[in-house]
Amino acid sequence: MSTILATAKQLGGVISLGARAERPIENCELMPTAFVQIKGGVIDNPTKSRLMDPSNFYFTYTWCRSPEKSSCCNPSCSRGDSFEPIRWSKAVLGGPELMCNVCLSAGHPPHGATFCSKGCFMSSWKDHCKRHTNVRKMSNASEILSSPPNELEESAGIVVKADDSSNWVKVHDDKVYTPTASDVGCRLRIDITAFAVADNSLIAGPIALYTEPVLAAPRKSAFKRILQPIPHERTSISGSVRFRIVSYNVLAEKYATKQAYPYCDSWNLQWPFRRKILFDELEEIQGDIVCLQEVQADHYESDISPFMSSLGYDGMYKQKNIGMQFGKVDGCATFWKKNKFCVAEQYGLEFNNLALQEAKALGFEESEARRYMNRLNRDNIAQIVVLESLSRPPNARGRPLLCIVNTHIYSNNQQADVKLWQTMNLIREVQNFVAARDLALMICGDFNSEPNSAVYEFIMNRHIVSEHSELNSDDRRMQILPETSSIVHGLELGSAMSAASGYEPHFTNYTANFKGCLDYIFYTPGRLKILAISSLPDENDLKPLSGEGLPCACYPSDHMWLSCDVAMVLSGSGAILNTDMGMGMSHGSGKMKMGGRGHK
């Protein structure tokens, strides 16, 4: 007997083994979580922590596949033998799958006790109850449904002793398993045993963890995103460099939680599932330039960068300014086709650093500077990359250059003044940058601002004339914005997605709590022409698939991707309308008034 077991037994405790796992999906790696715990006895917390230190244990795993597919036990179920993820999502089923606990207690295998929904269970009760033997007699299905913990279980992983080995097929011996096409429709049983690291003695187990039936590989939506052409005079774009640009907030795993998206299936939120659909989308879009937001740093390194490289892209990444952390930090990633562009310049922009520079320039006292920085330190960033076309159009003096900006602006609606401050300073930096180089410009990103916001008005109109909440800080001690008359810039910018209709999409972000347009592709119409824009699904297309909102079984993010085809006009005017307007983005008199309303 191991020292751990002996100590626990001496103190009257019992060591048990538990485990849980997400729903298995074809081609998506699955890694169960196993844990050891002490129950009972008189054991103080320090002793319990010492005994249960994860470094004391290791686990062995054996994966087996059920002999039969575990489709719904209702013979008339409309899903039949289909295991497409969308057909088994909560949005379509109207709730979680269920298992009859009476069947499980009677020794029936899990694959013979699964119902896809409460409705299927109710409708098949008369036939199903005939399977119940050696259990108390029940009069109807509603009696079972009245006490779910005792009689019906959500089909989310059942743990029992590992003694049901008949006819199950062994498929794997390791902690991580990637289900194959042969597994689709079957349950997986994971036999888990815990051993002591010190002497390899048995600590607990084996137990058997039964998963839900394996679903087929993720598939992107069948909705066809059509490129809608925008007519131009042929002479204005003849001989021009043409390219497709994409902007997409891909939803970082760190934000894809059940708390944020309670209407989603937990398996739908897992990165391996969403990654498969995301990669299918990116491959189909065939963008020449791709701007992604909410790219988690570890996923950029392990998944996204290698995948984009395999498609012929080069790229750059900038994570948010959160110390020296790496992994569960997100940021922006910009990619370009290596056979179409090469990089001439690339820079990262940190709004925290801009705030620090401005606090010094404004001459704040220490306490004022601290409040100013506390208001503006939000870790958001932007990327600036200058791409050089590898093709040289006829009569061109050289190969054309294009400036791409990729950003993700702060999201908190309670601090809308911070959004406007970040946008002001982004435009200021970009204006100075392109003015010194005479570049065509495109700005992509999630601005977390709707078309009726001060952020949008400022970008499109180069100044603000309307009343907006952003102009008033909720922190009355600190006004971070200058006077309204100073909130100006000199860039000529248009919005690509409104180039055809004159208005933005109804929504680019679609969740249960919010549906609206937050994402944009801005461009300089004097140097660039929008040739076509991608269509977006409307609510009638999304609701049958997503229920309350995205993400869902065929959309990997809560945002929609934007795309347009663009031509560089070699003889067009520059991006700057007025080289003197907004270049300094000054705060009026120079020093910000503390606690006042500097714009009024």
Secondary structure, DSSP 4 states (H G I P E B T S, - for coil): --HHHHHHHHTT-EEEEEEE-PPPBTTB-B--EEEEEEESS---HHHHHHHT-GGGEEEEEEEEEEEEE---S-TT-TTTT---GGGGSHHHHSS--EEEHHHHHTT--GGGSEESSHHHHHHTHHHHGGG--SS---S-HHHHHT-HHHHEEESS-EEEES---TTPEEEE-SS-B---GGGBTEEEEEEEEEEETTT--EEEEEEEEEPPPBBPPP--------EEE----HHHHTT-EEEEEEEEE---GGG--TTT-TTS-HHHHSHHHHHHHHHHHHHHH--SEEEEEEEEHHHIIIIIHHHHHHTTEEEEEEE---TT--SS-EEEEEEEETTTEEEEEEEEEEHHHHHHHHHHHTT--HHHHHHHHHHH----EEEEEEEEESS--TT-SS--EEEEEEEE----GGGHHHHHHHHHHHHHHHHHHHHTTT-EEEEEEE----TTSHHHHHHHHSS--S--GGGS-S-TT---S--GGG----B--EEGGGTTTSS--S-SEE-SS-EE--EEEEE-TTTEEEEEEE----HHHHHHHHTTSSSBTTB-SSB--EEEEEEE-TTS--SBS-TTSSSS---TTSSPPTTS-TT-
